[in-house]
Amino acid sequence: MTATPNPAKALRHIEQLWPRLIRRNPQDSGTLIGLPRPYFVPRDGGANGGMFQEMYYWDSYFISLGLVGTPLASGIVDIAENFAALVERFGLIPNGSRYYFLSRSQPPFFTRQIALALANGLAPDPAWLRRMAALAERELETVWMGEHQPHHRRVYAGLSRYFDINYLDMLASCESGWDHSTRCDDAWLDHVPVDLNSLLYVAEVDLADFADRLGDAARAAHWRARAMARQATLQRLFWDEDAGLFLDFNFRRELRNPLPSLATFYPLWAGWATPDQAARIVAQWLPRFLQPGGCVCSLDTRAGRQWAWPNGWAPLQWLVASGLDRYGFAAEARDVRRRWVRTCVEVFERDGAMHEKYNVVEPDVPGEAGLYGHLQGFGWTNGVLVDFVRQGL
């Protein structure tokens, strides 16, 4: 491995960019949903606006990682408040803060956003946590555990799928955030995915922790029991002993989907994998996913999919590295961070911008453009880079 380039210039660029990504829209405007607090958009649209000028659900969590310890750290609470307002008004946190996104959500990071505020001493008071926890419970029970329209997600053994009210697989893939990938063979409505159900496990653990903080032992025990029951089902359905990794589960056919993807690392990040399972994944699969520029989304080389070979995306790098650290693979986690930071910094030094996604197999060559092309910006890339450098390389 070559030395990581100095990220100082890229970090200064990000520091100067953050204020240009802040939006304040307290009232509805056309398709744009009004939100009570400021928020961050993924990219600066310039004078003509452009794509991604609304608040996105899971993007906002990874943007928030880059705000920790900065003068803009209050934005972490602002984002949580905006999530809460959306649950209060619409019953869900949509994909993005546009009316046309109300048919679906995105990977659920509401409890993680609350936990990030708590971990950094930003939560205003216990009353704030009580209100946030109640709304996070509402989102979990109504949206992610719904069994009928408009939230027909819990479909098999207590586990949930990604969904869109229009019952279209392509739109369900958009809810996954992996739009578009080779996962689930384009039959997203037929699968309970390992990443989503790991996120729901984390939400239940978080809600137990919030109840403990609020002195509600009975509520904490309830959520802890829910998480333990979920963990047993996750182990039964997602772990493939022969292959040595976690796979999405096709509940229609009652078979694991054989396509390996970085979703196999979500159980490590979530903490429900066993140490032996983590060790097997690190020994057998990490060397295959880890490419010169970071971790590649999947090993399927079919062309035309942006959340697939040869692309890497910032949130997945962060989740992989966090999972490796959690199970004691500190050197491997540092290697992931170093490769990703080197890719981001070298491309920044070449063209003066951060990117939405990167070709991690050949970092000097553009990867799969997908539907949106190669976008510069970019909120979650900025947040993850800042967090990776903060953790040390």
MONOR-V772879 format. One record per pair of residues at least 4 apart in sequence whose C-alpha atoms are under 8 Angstrom apart, sorted by the first residue. I is the first residue (numbers start at 1). GAP is how many residues later the second one is. Records with the same first field share a line. If there is no record, write none. Layout:
# MONOR-V772879
I = GAP, GAP
This chain:
# MONOR-V772879
4 = 334, 335, 337, 338
5 = 337, 340, 341
6 = 339
7 = 4, 334, 338
8 = 4
9 = 4
10 = 4, 335, 338, 339
11 = 4, 375
12 = 4
13 = 4
14 = 4, 368
16 = 4
17 = 4
18 = 4, 22
20 = 24
21 = 19, 20, 21, 22, 23
22 = 16, 17, 18, 19
23 = 15, 16, 17, 18
24 = 11, 13, 14, 15
25 = 8, 9, 10, 11, 12, 13
26 = 8, 9, 10, 11
27 = 6, 7, 8
28 = 4, 5, 6, 7
29 = 4, 5
31 = 67, 68, 69
32 = 22, 65, 66, 67
33 = 64, 65, 66
34 = 63
35 = 47, 50, 51
36 = 45, 46, 49
37 = 41, 42, 44, 45
38 = 37, 40, 41
39 = 16, 36, 39, 40, 43
40 = 14, 15, 20, 23, 339
41 = 11, 12, 13, 14, 15, 19, 338
42 = 10, 11, 13, 14, 17, 335, 336, 337, 338
43 = 8, 9, 10, 333, 334, 335, 336
44 = 5, 9, 333
45 = 4, 5, 6, 7, 8
46 = 4
49 = 4
54 = 42, 43, 44
55 = 5, 41, 42
56 = 4, 38, 39, 40, 41
57 = 4, 26, 36, 37, 38, 39, 48, 49, 50, 51, 52
58 = 4, 48, 49, 50, 51, 119
59 = 4, 320, 321
60 = 4, 19, 320
61 = 4, 48, 51, 52
62 = 4, 253, 317, 318, 321, 322
63 = 4, 316, 317, 318, 319, 320, 321
64 = 4, 9, 11, 12, 319
65 = 318, 319, 321, 322
66 = 316, 317, 318, 319, 320, 321
67 = 4, 5, 6, 8, 9, 316
68 = 4, 5, 8, 52
69 = 4
73 = 4
74 = 4, 48
75 = 4
76 = 4, 37, 40, 41
77 = 4, 37, 40, 45, 46
78 = 4
79 = 4, 34
80 = 4, 30, 33, 34
81 = 4
82 = 4
83 = 4, 10, 27
84 = 4, 48, 51, 52
85 = 4
86 = 4, 5, 6, 7, 8
87 = 4, 5, 6, 48, 51, 52
88 = 4, 47
91 = 47, 48, 51, 52
92 = 10, 13, 47, 51
93 = 12, 13, 46
94 = 4, 7, 8, 9, 10, 11, 12
95 = 6, 7, 9, 10, 11, 80
96 = 5, 9
97 = 4
98 = 4
101 = 4
103 = 61, 62, 63
104 = 59, 60, 61, 67, 68, 71
105 = 59, 70
106 = 68, 69, 70, 71
107 = 68, 69, 70, 89, 92
108 = 88, 91, 92
109 = 4, 90, 94
110 = 4, 26
111 = 4, 22, 25, 92, 95, 96
112 = 4, 91, 94
113 = 4
114 = 4, 15, 18
115 = 4, 91
116 = 4
117 = 4, 5, 6
118 = 4, 5
123 = 5, 6
124 = 4
125 = 4
126 = 4, 88
127 = 4
128 = 4
129 = 4, 81, 85
130 = 4, 80, 84
131 = 4
132 = 4
133 = 4, 74, 77
134 = 4
135 = 4
136 = 4, 71
137 = 4, 70
138 = 4, 5
139 = 4, 5
140 = 4, 5, 60, 63
141 = 4, 5
142 = 4, 9
143 = 8, 10
144 = 7, 9, 10, 16, 56
145 = 6, 7, 8, 9, 14, 15
146 = 5, 6, 7, 8
147 = 4, 5, 6, 7, 8
148 = 4, 5
149 = 16
150 = 15
151 = 12, 13, 14
152 = 11, 13
153 = 7, 8, 9, 10
154 = 4, 5, 6, 7
155 = 4, 5, 6, 37
156 = 4, 36, 95
157 = 76
158 = 72
159 = 33, 38, 71
160 = 32, 33, 36, 37
161 = 27, 28, 29, 30, 31, 32, 35
162 = 10, 11, 13, 14, 26, 27, 30, 31, 34
163 = 4, 5, 6, 8, 9, 10, 12, 25, 26
164 = 4, 7, 8, 11
166 = 5
167 = 4, 5, 22
168 = 4, 21
169 = 4, 17, 18, 19, 20
170 = 4, 9, 10, 16, 18
171 = 4
172 = 4, 16, 17
173 = 4, 5, 6, 7, 8, 13, 15
174 = 4, 5, 6
175 = 4
176 = 20
178 = 129
179 = 127, 128
180 = 125, 126, 127, 190
181 = 5, 124, 125, 126, 127
182 = 4, 116, 118, 120, 123, 125, 126
183 = 76, 78
184 = 4, 7, 64, 66, 73, 75
187 = 4
190 = 60, 61, 62
191 = 57, 58, 59, 60, 61
192 = 4, 5, 56, 57, 58, 59
193 = 4, 54, 55, 56
194 = 4, 40, 44, 52, 53, 54, 55, 69, 70, 72, 73
195 = 4, 68, 69, 71, 72
196 = 4
197 = 4, 37
198 = 4, 68, 69, 72, 74
199 = 4, 71
200 = 4
201 = 4, 26, 29, 30, 69
202 = 4, 25, 68
203 = 4
204 = 4, 19, 20, 22, 23
205 = 4, 18, 19, 22
206 = 4
207 = 4, 13, 16
208 = 4, 11, 12, 13, 14, 15, 16
209 = 4, 11
210 = 4, 10
211 = 4, 5, 6, 8, 9
212 = 4, 5, 8
216 = 4
217 = 4
218 = 4
219 = 4
220 = 4
221 = 4
222 = 4
223 = 4
224 = 4
225 = 4
226 = 4
227 = 4
228 = 4
229 = 4
230 = 4
231 = 4, 41
232 = 4
233 = 4
234 = 4, 5
235 = 4, 38
237 = 12, 19
238 = 8, 9, 10, 11, 18
239 = 5, 6, 7, 8
240 = 4, 5, 6, 7, 16
241 = 4
244 = 33, 36, 37, 40
245 = 15, 19, 32, 35, 36, 40
246 = 17, 18, 19, 21
247 = 9, 10, 11, 12, 13, 14, 16, 17
248 = 8, 9, 10
249 = 5, 6, 7, 8
250 = 4, 5, 6, 7
251 = 4
259 = 39, 40, 41
260 = 4, 38, 39, 40
261 = 36, 37, 38
262 = 4, 27, 33, 34, 35, 36, 54, 58
265 = 4, 54, 55, 58
266 = 4, 53, 54, 57
267 = 4, 5, 6, 56
268 = 4, 5, 10, 52, 55, 56, 58, 59
269 = 50, 51, 53, 54, 55, 57
270 = 53
271 = 52, 55
273 = 4, 5
274 = 4
275 = 4, 52
276 = 4
277 = 4
278 = 4, 49
279 = 4
280 = 4, 5
281 = 4, 5
282 = 4, 5
283 = 4
284 = 4
285 = 4
286 = 4
287 = 4
288 = 11
289 = 6, 7, 8, 9, 10
290 = 4, 5, 6, 46
291 = 4, 5, 69, 70
292 = 47, 68, 69, 70, 71
293 = 46, 47, 49, 50, 66, 67, 68, 69, 70
294 = 18, 23, 42, 43, 45, 46, 49, 66, 67
295 = 17, 21, 22, 41, 65
296 = 12, 13, 14, 15, 16, 17, 64, 65
297 = 10, 11, 12, 13, 14, 15, 16, 19
298 = 9, 10, 11, 12
299 = 9, 10
300 = 8, 9
301 = 7, 8, 9
302 = 7
303 = 6, 65
304 = 64, 65, 66
305 = 4, 63, 64, 65
306 = 5, 61, 62, 63, 64, 65
307 = 4, 5, 6
308 = 4
309 = 59
310 = 49, 50, 51, 52, 57, 58
311 = 46, 47, 48, 49, 50, 56, 57
312 = 4, 5, 45, 46, 47, 48
313 = 4, 43, 44, 45, 68
314 = 4, 42, 43, 66, 67, 70
315 = 4, 65, 66, 69
316 = 4
317 = 4, 19, 20, 23
318 = 4, 19, 66, 70
319 = 4
320 = 4, 13, 16
321 = 4, 11, 12, 13, 15, 16
322 = 4, 11
323 = 4
324 = 4, 5, 6, 8, 9
325 = 4, 5, 8
329 = 4
330 = 4
331 = 4
332 = 4
333 = 4
334 = 4, 58, 59
335 = 4
336 = 4
337 = 4, 51, 56
338 = 4, 55
339 = 4
340 = 4
341 = 4, 44, 47, 48
342 = 4
343 = 4, 15, 17, 20
344 = 4, 10, 11, 41
345 = 4
346 = 4
347 = 4, 5, 6, 7, 16, 17
348 = 4, 5, 6
349 = 4
353 = 23, 24
354 = 22, 23, 24, 27, 28
355 = 19, 20, 21, 22, 23, 26
356 = 18, 19, 20, 21, 22, 23, 24, 25
357 = 17, 18, 24
358 = 5, 8, 9
359 = 4, 5, 6, 7, 8, 9
366 = 8
369 = 4, 5
378 = 4
379 = 4
380 = 4
381 = 4
382 = 4
383 = 4
384 = 4
385 = 4
386 = 4
387 = 4
388 = 4, 5
389 = 4
